[in-house]
Amino acid sequence: MSGEGSVPDLGALLSQLGQVQHDLQAAQQAATSQVVTGVAGGGLVKVVGTGGLDVEAVLIDPSVVDPADIDGLQDLVLAAVRGFVDSARQSQRQALDGIDLGGGLEGLLGG
């Protein structure tokens, strides 16, 4: 059956949905295992972790540790954390970019 108004091939649809689910899981796993870094102060403060948003290390150059300027250090750490989160999200987006979420499914559904 082909043409408009035809009944979708449910077997093919389920097969394609299974492939999309598999691809999504693989992409999420790849993004989660990727190491990402947030940097602030020209590299003086770094936050390192995974694309799954698990922070593994906060690295602070001793030259920015000034007891008289704790606010400045806190700002650098916050900026590095935000950079880390942005990098992790970018990693996740890149992992998902290669997945076809509907090109073939649209045809099966008569779209």
N, C-alpha and C positions, 0 to 999 in steps of 0.2 A: 504494500500500500504506500503510495507516495502522493505528494500534493498537499494542498491545504486541507485542513479538516481531518487528516488521517490520524489514526490512533498511534501514539508513540510506542516504539519497540521497548517494552519495559525491561526485557533482558539486557538489551544494549545500554539502556539508561542506568540500570543498576551496576552494570560492569563499569561504565564510565564514572559513576559516582564513587565506586570503590577505588578506582584509580586516582581520582581527585583526592579522596581521603588519604590514600597512601602517600601521594605527593605532598600534601599538607603536613602530614606527620614527619616526613623526611626533611622538609624545609624547616619545620619548627625545631627538630633535633639538630640540624646543622647550625641554625642561628643560636640555639642555646649553648652549643659547645664552642662557639667562636669567642676568642678573647677580644675584649674591647677595652678601650682606655679613655678616660676623661682627663683633660689637662687644663690647668689654670696657671696663671702667672708665668707664662712662657716655659712651662715644664717644671716649675718649682713645686707644684702639688699635682699628684696624679692619683686617680682612682682606677683600679684595674679589676676586671671581673669578666663575667660571661654575658653573652647576648641574652641569656635568660634572666638578667638583672641580679645575679648573685655577685655581690662585691667580695673580692678575694683579698684586696690589699689597698691601703691608703699610704702613699709614699710622699713624705714631706722633706724637702731639702732643708737641712739645718739652718741655712742662711735666712729663712723666713720666720724662724722661731724667735720672736721678740716679745718677752713678757709685757712690754709696754704697749704692744699692738696686737692683742689677742683678737680684736675685732677684724683686723686685716687678715689674719690667718684663717679665721672662721669664714670670711668671705671667699678666700681662695679655695678652701675645702668645699664650700657649697657650690662654687662655680665648677669645680672639678667633678663633683657628683652629678650636677646637671649635664655636663659634657658627657659623662659616662652613660647616663640614661639616654641622651640623644644618640650616642653611638650605638647603643644596644638596640634602640628602635630602628635605626637605619639598617643595622644588620638584619633585623627581622624583616623589614620591608624588602631588602635585596633578596633574601631567601625566598620570599613569596612571589617576587616579580616573575620568575620563570614558570610559574604554575598556570596552566590553562584552566580557569575556573568556570568556563561555560561556553567556549566557542563551539565545541561539539555537542554539548548538552542542549543548546538552543535549537539546533536542527532536529534533535530527537523529540523535543517538545513541540515542534511545529512552529517555532518562532522565526 
